[in-house]
Amino acid sequence: MELRQLRYFVKVAETLNFSEASRILFITQSTLSQQIKQLEQELGVKLFMRDSHNVGLTEAGEELLPYARKTILDSQLCFQRMTDLKDLVAGTLNIGVTYSFSPILTETLLDFMKLYPGVKLNIFYKPMSELMEMLKQRSIDFVLAFKPQPCPDYVESHSIFQNYIAAIVNSNHPLAVKSKINLDELRHCDLALPSKGLQARNYFDSICESSGLVLKPKIELNEVNILLKLIDCSDIVTVLAEATIHNVSGVKALWIDIPNNEMNGCVHTLRDGYHKRSMREFVRMLSESAAVRERVNAWL
């Protein structure tokens, strides 16, 4: 039994289509069929039920599938561990980042690329729910985001700084002379909020719900950069994590005066998952970056 044959088997089992599986695997359909036949002969069982129109797994195929997937995953982990021994001269690091967390990332990205030019970085900016699913499927190595409530049980969250939810206003806004604002004052503002599902919005909605406050924003956006541009050129107010405006000029963050106004900036990984050396180095550099130190010092 070859690892290659198991990969072929899993792909056919996932697509239930030999033609589609061969296209994804970049091999001919005849080669794929031959390899599956050899695997069936070696195991002494039929893995697929086939006719001119349909493909399905046999009982033996259903039984083999989870073991095949685990074997492939174990081989990938083995390869990753061996690659890590090469002093980060090669490899790929897949990072999931929420929109609110992204501004503090720039410094570390630039420094990491200078130190380790051979490591390819793939950055995925998505809502928290999508990133957690990608982490579960091992499509990304870790997630940088504020800690969700509740946090999935398959995730380990390691806090690197504390932050707070804030009202963001134009530097020339009448409210900009203040350092904090309460919910009643927000009620009278023209609001442009991040879309439902984004972390800051989820947190703010939970605050409003517990306070019995009903707000009707004039605008909802799932693009934080555009949202901040609107704030910069108008008297509209938004609500975001304070870290979102790191290195953003023309705007100011006002502490929202509510109990337990705290958001934990975290590194989220799979519980008991393998941590690439490149991931550990990236997280170390991020934890020591000026952006994170600024947040830590501000909280002390």
C-alpha positions as CSV (number, residue, x, y, z in Angstrom):
1,M,0.0,0.0,0.0
2,E,1.5,3.3,-1.1
3,L,0.7,6.8,0.4
4,R,0.0,8.0,-3.1
5,Q,-2.7,5.3,-3.5
6,L,-4.3,6.5,-0.3
7,R,-4.3,10.1,-1.5
8,Y,-6.0,9.0,-4.7
9,F,-8.5,6.9,-2.8
10,V,-9.5,9.8,-0.5
11,K,-9.9,12.2,-3.4
12,V,-12.2,9.8,-5.2
13,A,-14.1,9.2,-2.0
14,E,-14.6,13.0,-1.5
15,T,-15.7,13.7,-5.1
16,L,-17.4,10.3,-5.9
17,N,-16.3,11.1,-9.5
18,F,-13.2,9.6,-11.1
19,S,-13.0,12.2,-13.8
20,E,-13.2,15.1,-11.3
21,A,-10.7,13.4,-8.9
22,S,-8.2,12.9,-11.7
23,R,-8.5,16.5,-12.8
24,I,-7.8,17.7,-9.2
25,L,-4.9,15.3,-8.9
26,F,-3.4,16.2,-12.2
27,I,-3.3,12.6,-13.5
28,T,-5.1,10.8,-16.2
29,Q,-8.3,9.0,-15.4
30,S,-6.9,5.7,-16.5
31,T,-3.9,6.1,-14.1
32,L,-6.2,6.8,-11.3
33,S,-8.4,3.8,-12.0
34,Q,-5.4,1.6,-12.3
35,Q,-4.0,2.8,-8.9
36,I,-7.4,2.3,-7.2
37,K,-7.6,-1.2,-8.7
38,Q,-4.1,-2.1,-7.4
39,L,-5.1,-0.9,-3.9
40,E,-8.3,-3.0,-4.0
41,Q,-6.3,-6.0,-5.1
42,E,-3.7,-5.5,-2.3
43,L,-6.4,-5.1,0.3
44,G,-8.6,-7.9,-1.1
45,V,-11.8,-5.8,-1.0
46,K,-13.8,-3.6,-3.3
47,L,-13.6,0.1,-2.2
48,F,-16.1,1.6,-4.7
49,M,-19.3,0.5,-6.3
50,R,-19.2,1.7,-9.9
51,D,-21.5,1.7,-12.9
52,S,-21.7,3.9,-16.0
53,H,-23.3,6.7,-14.1
54,N,-22.5,6.6,-10.4
55,V,-19.7,6.0,-7.9
56,G,-20.2,5.1,-4.3
57,L,-18.2,3.8,-1.4
58,T,-18.6,0.2,-0.3
59,E,-18.7,-0.8,3.4
60,A,-14.9,-1.5,3.1
61,G,-14.4,2.0,1.5
62,E,-16.3,3.7,4.3
63,E,-14.2,1.8,6.9
64,L,-10.9,2.7,5.2
65,L,-11.6,6.4,4.6
66,P,-10.9,7.8,8.2
67,Y,-7.7,5.7,8.5
68,A,-6.6,6.9,5.1
69,R,-7.2,10.5,6.0
70,K,-5.3,10.1,9.3
71,T,-2.3,8.4,7.5
72,I,-2.1,11.3,5.0
73,L,-2.3,13.9,7.8
74,D,0.4,12.1,9.8
75,S,2.6,12.0,6.8
76,Q,2.1,15.8,6.3
77,L,2.9,16.4,10.0
78,C,6.1,14.4,9.6
79,F,7.1,16.4,6.6
80,Q,6.4,19.7,8.4
81,R,8.6,18.6,11.3
82,M,11.5,17.7,9.0
83,T,11.1,21.0,7.1
84,D,11.3,22.9,10.4
85,L,14.8,21.6,10.9
86,K,16.1,23.6,8.0
87,D,16.4,26.9,9.9
88,L,13.3,28.4,8.3
89,V,14.9,28.6,4.9
90,A,11.8,27.2,3.3
91,G,8.2,26.4,4.0
92,T,4.8,28.0,4.1
93,L,3.0,29.7,7.0
94,N,-0.8,30.2,6.7
95,I,-2.2,32.9,9.0
96,G,-5.8,33.8,9.6
97,V,-6.5,37.3,10.7
98,T,-9.7,39.2,11.6
99,Y,-10.3,42.7,10.2
100,S,-10.1,44.3,13.7
101,F,-6.7,42.6,14.4
102,S,-5.0,43.4,11.1
103,P,-3.6,46.9,11.8
104,I,-1.1,45.7,14.4
105,L,0.2,43.0,12.0
106,T,2.1,45.1,9.5
107,E,5.3,45.7,11.5
108,T,5.7,41.9,12.2
109,L,4.9,40.9,8.6
110,L,7.7,43.2,7.2
111,D,10.2,42.2,9.8
112,F,9.5,38.4,9.3
113,M,9.9,38.7,5.6
114,K,13.2,40.4,5.9
115,L,14.5,37.8,8.4
116,Y,13.1,34.7,6.6
117,P,12.7,35.4,2.9
118,G,12.4,31.7,2.1
119,V,9.2,31.3,4.1
120,K,6.1,32.0,2.1
121,L,3.3,33.8,4.1
122,N,-0.3,33.3,3.1
123,I,-2.6,35.8,5.0
124,F,-6.4,35.2,5.1
125,Y,-8.6,38.1,6.2
126,K,-12.0,36.8,7.1
127,P,-14.7,36.9,9.8
128,M,-14.0,34.9,12.9
129,S,-16.4,32.1,12.3
130,E,-14.9,31.4,8.9
131,L,-11.3,31.5,10.3
132,M,-12.2,29.0,13.0
133,E,-13.6,26.6,10.5
134,M,-10.4,27.0,8.4
135,L,-8.4,26.2,11.5
136,K,-10.5,23.2,12.2
137,Q,-9.9,21.9,8.7
138,R,-6.2,22.7,9.0
139,S,-6.3,25.1,6.1
140,I,-4.5,27.7,8.3
141,D,-1.8,27.2,11.0
142,F,-3.2,29.7,13.5
143,V,-5.6,32.6,13.9
144,L,-4.9,36.1,15.2
145,A,-8.1,37.6,16.6
146,F,-9.8,38.8,19.8
147,K,-11.1,35.9,21.9
148,P,-14.6,34.9,20.9
149,Q,-17.3,34.0,23.5
150,P,-17.8,31.2,23.6
151,C,-14.5,29.8,22.2
152,P,-14.7,26.4,20.4
153,D,-13.6,23.5,22.5
154,Y,-11.1,22.4,19.8
155,V,-9.2,25.7,20.1
156,E,-6.5,26.9,22.5
157,S,-6.3,30.7,22.9
158,H,-3.1,32.4,24.1
159,S,-3.5,36.0,25.1
160,I,-0.8,38.5,23.9
161,F,-2.5,41.8,24.8
162,Q,-5.7,43.3,26.2
163,N,-7.7,45.9,24.4
164,Y,-11.2,47.5,24.7
165,I,-14.1,48.4,22.5
166,A,-14.2,52.1,21.6
167,A,-16.2,54.7,19.8
168,I,-14.1,55.9,16.9
169,V,-14.6,59.6,15.8
170,N,-13.0,62.1,13.5
171,S,-10.3,64.1,15.2
172,N,-12.3,67.2,14.7
173,H,-15.6,65.7,15.9
174,P,-17.2,67.5,18.8
175,L,-16.8,64.4,20.9
176,A,-13.1,64.2,20.2
177,V,-12.4,66.4,23.2
178,K,-13.6,63.5,25.4
179,S,-11.6,60.5,26.5
180,K,-14.6,58.3,27.1
181,I,-18.3,58.1,26.1
182,N,-21.3,56.3,27.5
183,L,-24.0,54.3,25.8
184,D,-26.6,57.0,26.2
185,E,-24.4,59.5,24.3
186,L,-23.9,56.9,21.5
187,R,-27.7,56.7,21.1
188,H,-27.7,60.2,19.8
189,C,-24.9,59.8,17.3
190,D,-25.1,58.9,13.6
191,L,-23.6,55.5,13.5
192,A,-21.8,53.4,10.9
193,L,-21.1,50.0,12.3
194,P,-19.1,47.0,11.1
195,S,-21.4,44.3,9.7
196,K,-22.9,41.6,11.9
197,G,-20.6,38.7,12.3
198,L,-17.4,40.8,12.6
199,Q,-15.8,40.5,16.1
200,A,-16.3,44.2,17.2
201,R,-19.9,44.1,16.1
202,N,-20.6,40.8,17.9
203,Y,-19.1,42.2,21.1
204,F,-20.9,45.6,20.8
205,D,-24.3,43.9,20.1
206,S,-23.9,41.8,23.2
207,I,-23.3,45.0,25.2
208,C,-26.3,46.6,23.7
209,E,-28.5,43.6,24.3
210,S,-27.5,43.3,28.0
211,S,-28.1,47.0,28.4
212,G,-31.5,47.0,26.7
213,L,-30.1,49.5,24.1
214,V,-31.5,49.4,20.6
215,L,-29.4,51.3,18.0
216,K,-30.2,51.8,14.3
217,P,-27.0,52.4,12.3
218,K,-27.2,54.4,9.2
219,I,-24.5,52.3,7.5
220,E,-23.2,48.7,8.0
221,L,-19.9,47.7,6.3
222,N,-17.8,44.5,6.3
223,E,-14.7,46.5,5.2
224,V,-13.0,48.2,8.1
225,N,-10.7,50.4,6.0
226,I,-13.6,52.0,4.1
227,L,-15.4,52.4,7.4
228,L,-12.5,54.4,8.8
229,K,-12.3,56.5,5.7
230,L,-16.0,57.5,6.3
231,I,-15.2,58.4,9.9
232,D,-12.2,60.5,8.8
233,C,-14.3,62.7,6.4
234,S,-17.6,63.0,8.3
235,D,-19.2,63.3,11.8
236,I,-20.3,59.7,11.7
237,V,-19.3,57.5,14.6
238,T,-18.3,53.9,14.5
239,V,-17.5,51.2,17.2
240,L,-14.4,49.1,16.9
241,A,-11.7,47.5,19.0
242,E,-9.2,50.3,19.8
243,A,-6.4,48.3,18.2
244,T,-8.1,48.7,14.9
245,I,-6.9,52.3,14.6
246,H,-3.2,51.6,15.2
247,N,-1.2,54.0,13.0
248,V,-4.4,55.4,11.5
249,S,-4.4,59.2,11.4
250,G,-7.3,61.6,11.6
251,V,-9.4,59.5,14.0
252,K,-9.6,59.1,17.8
253,A,-10.8,56.2,20.0
254,L,-13.1,57.0,23.0
255,W,-13.4,54.4,25.7
256,I,-17.0,53.2,26.0
257,D,-17.9,53.5,29.7
258,I,-19.3,50.0,30.4
259,P,-18.5,47.3,32.9
260,N,-15.8,44.8,31.9
261,N,-14.9,46.6,28.7
262,E,-12.1,44.2,27.7
263,M,-11.1,42.3,24.6
264,N,-8.2,39.8,24.7
265,G,-6.0,39.8,21.6
266,C,-5.1,36.2,21.1
267,V,-3.2,33.6,19.1
268,H,-5.7,30.7,18.4
269,T,-4.3,27.3,17.6
270,L,-5.8,23.8,17.4
271,R,-5.8,22.1,20.8
272,D,-2.9,19.6,20.9
273,G,-2.1,20.5,17.3
274,Y,1.4,20.7,15.9
275,H,3.0,24.2,16.0
276,K,5.4,25.0,13.1
277,R,8.7,26.6,14.0
278,S,7.8,29.4,11.7
279,M,4.6,30.0,13.6
280,R,6.4,30.1,16.9
281,E,8.9,32.6,15.6
282,F,6.2,34.8,14.0
283,V,4.2,34.8,17.3
284,R,7.3,35.7,19.2
285,M,8.1,38.6,16.9
286,L,4.5,39.8,17.1
287,S,4.4,39.7,20.9
288,E,7.6,41.8,21.0
289,S,6.4,44.3,18.3
290,A,5.9,48.0,19.0
291,A,2.2,47.7,18.2
292,V,1.6,45.0,20.8
293,R,3.9,46.6,23.4
294,E,2.0,49.9,23.0
295,R,-1.3,48.0,23.8
296,V,0.3,46.2,26.8
297,N,1.7,49.4,28.2
298,A,-1.6,51.3,27.7
299,W,-3.4,48.6,29.8
300,L,-1.0,48.7,32.7
